[in-house]
Amino acid sequence: MRTLTGRISPNAAPLLLDALELNARANAAIAEAGSARAWAHLHGLDPVAVSQIRNAHREPTEAYLRALGVRKIVRYLPLTDD
């Protein structure tokens, strides 16, 4: 959770992003770099792989996620007896 100063509180639960939010983060970073190719080169990534990830033809790699400042976690919910 962000504090009034905009900093992340050390006791706050981590912010979880869904796929749309991750793509929005990628789009913003790419726009700032000027192009997807420029962003890929800036982070030592293959531009083709970046394109495939952005177009949902490939899962995001660890390096791609690291370049966006995030990491992948997996969560499971128990089934309920409805």
C-alpha positions in Angstrom: 0.0 0.0 0.0 1.3 3.5 -0.8 1.7 6.0 1.9 0.8 9.7 1.6 4.4 10.3 0.3 3.9 7.8 -2.4 6.3 5.3 -0.9 5.4 1.6 -0.4 4.7 0.8 3.2 6.9 -2.1 4.4 4.0 -3.7 6.2 1.6 -3.5 3.3 0.5 -6.5 1.2 2.3 -6.5 -2.2 0.4 -5.1 -5.1 -0.8 -7.8 -7.4 -1.2 -7.0 -11.1 -3.4 -8.8 -13.6 -2.5 -9.4 -17.2 -4.1 -6.1 -18.3 -2.2 -4.1 -15.7 1.1 -5.9 -16.6 0.5 -5.0 -20.3 -0.3 -1.4 -19.3 3.0 -1.2 -17.4 4.8 -2.7 -20.5 3.1 -0.2 -22.8 4.1 2.7 -20.6 7.7 1.6 -20.4 7.9 1.0 -24.2 6.4 4.4 -24.9 9.0 6.0 -22.6 11.8 4.2 -24.5 10.3 5.3 -27.9 9.7 1.8 -29.3 9.4 -1.8 -28.3 12.7 -2.5 -30.1 14.5 0.3 -28.2 13.0 -0.9 -24.9 14.1 -4.5 -25.7 17.7 -3.4 -26.5 17.8 -1.2 -23.4 17.1 -4.3 -21.3 19.1 -6.8 -23.3 16.0 -8.6 -24.6 15.2 -10.0 -28.0 12.8 -7.7 -29.8 11.0 -10.6 -31.4 10.5 -12.2 -28.0 9.1 -8.9 -26.6 6.7 -8.7 -29.6 5.6 -12.3 -29.0 5.0 -11.7 -25.3 3.1 -8.5 -25.9 0.9 -10.3 -28.5 0.2 -13.3 -26.1 2.0 -15.7 -28.3 4.5 -16.4 -25.6 4.6 -16.3 -21.8 6.5 -13.5 -20.2 10.1 -14.5 -19.4 11.8 -13.8 -16.2 14.0 -11.2 -17.9 11.0 -9.5 -19.4 9.3 -9.3 -16.0 12.5 -8.1 -14.3 12.8 -5.3 -16.9 9.3 -4.2 -15.9 10.2 -4.4 -12.2 7.8 -7.3 -11.4 8.1 -11.0 -10.7 5.6 -13.8 -11.4 3.9 -15.6 -8.5 1.3 -18.4 -8.7 -1.6 -18.5 -6.3 -4.3 -21.2 -5.8 -7.7 -20.9 -4.2 -9.5 -23.8 -2.5 -12.6 -25.1 -4.1 -15.8 -24.4 -2.2 -18.7 -26.7 -1.7 -21.5 -24.7 -3.4 
